[in-house]
Amino acid sequence: MCGGIINRFFTVMISSRSRGDSENSELKVTVKETRITVYMYSRQVIQRSFKMAAPIRKSVELFYDVVSPYSWLAFEVMCRYQQKWNIDLKLRPFFLSGIMQGVGFNQPGPSKASYMGKDLKRQTDMYKVPFKMPSNPAEVILIKGSLNAGRFLTAVDMNCDQYLEELTRQLFLRVYYRDEDITEPASLMSAAAKAGIPEDMAKQLLSTIKDQAVKDRLRETTQAALDHGAFGSPTIVAHVDGKPQMFFGSDRMELMAHMLGEKWYGPLPELAKAKM
Amino acid sequence: MAAPTRKSVEFFYDVLSPYTWLAFEVMCRYQQKWNIDLKLRPFFLSGIMQGADNRPPGMVPAKATYMGKDLKRLTDMYQVPFKLPSNPAEVMFIKGSINAGRFLTAVDMNCDQYLEELTRQLFLRIYYRDEDITEPASLMSAAAKAGIPEDLAKQLLSTIKDQAVKDRLRQNTQAALDHGAFGSPTIVAHVDGKPQMFFGSDRMELMAHMLGEKWYGPLPELAKAKM
């Protein structure tokens, strides 16, 4: 030790949640009288502050109804990217029928309807989503509908949201892979079982789907989407710089990535060669 | 050793449609990068809407509001200098594009080397400078900016009510309808002898996949990947 100079070395281990990994960054802080020198060994960008916060995840809300085929595409892509992007994905089951009533609807003409069938096949092939058009899409979408399914998803969201993603997937698989019902209690119980929800819990949640609290919550979620300007499903709201950016459909991912300051690696990011 | 056969990609369009401008610029950027033969096919959107029993999307108010924002964000990202006209409904539904469509058709029939730039100049008039595209003077102005010699432009303009020109525009429109078109742009990529129709400006990545090409985003010249 020389004279009155005191050197102190602090090593601070910081664990970062950025990009889903837990890479540790090491900071060596040397305190020399009134001068503080910070050496950073990490390749990550760290805010110049002694309060070493992880970069704030941007909130992205996915409003969806399982009766909408393009919503399945958007859902799978968002699930794939929720670990790759610095986002906090919030699934928000809503009621598409309520959206359509709220804003009006142009029924697609025969050419457009025919195109959509082909478009869905080509896109789901490329996106590796096992989509098959049901034998009677009009009955599935317009007649049988999704009210019970929407309320069941809502009940799960309110009580055990760790199952929400997989239950959503199982409902999509029922309606848009196996052409199975999603309106009956037995159908919802079956999807719940495949989603890993314990039977007792599934039964209990199913018994609540006509409760006012559940109905209200589904209505509120639908209204929230309408307030963001929604006119269909999926409606994605990304919160960027404190401002909500609404995107409709499954074909605005590259634009959304751009606005989130993230990179788009296509619909199968796990196959992308670029370093993440 | 023959060069690999270029795949034919037909681009059916009407300059009245804003999303079409996006698709047009992207296709122009990719025509050198991909092994394709881009064929611009001006058609008549009004004829498509009638033929396919479709309605313009702006009829649903929430959708119209969204489209305004969507176009701004997309054109910013795509670096296309788009500005919504002061009266879009008048531009699209009242003034229309029959003369512009016929003029583009006349150019396509006689001197198609100017077709790309004339198309661009018409888009710039309507969707950058909020200018007319229906009057002869407007079309002459666009032609001049496209590099078409004045005499040639005058001569082509004089033919736009000729039966041959009307028929050709109608044929292009019908060809698109036969491919299942219901709007603009309608892109038909010929893959393995089979036509694949794509609607809109947001199927480029899928089309690239089906063409066996790579999508580098809307600004491929900035992509770091080797071409």
Interface residues (C-beta under 8 A of the other chain):
Chain A: V103 G104 F105 N106 P108 G109 P110 S111 K112 S114 Y115 K118 D119 R122 Q123 M126 G229 A230 F231 Q245 M246 F248 G249 D251 R252 E254 L255 H258 M259 W264 G266
Chain B: A52 D53 N54 R55 P57 M59 V60 P61 A62 K63 T65 Y66 K69 D70 R73 L74 M77 L177 G180 A181 F182 Q196 M197 F199 D202 R203 E205 L206 H209 M210 W215 G217 P218
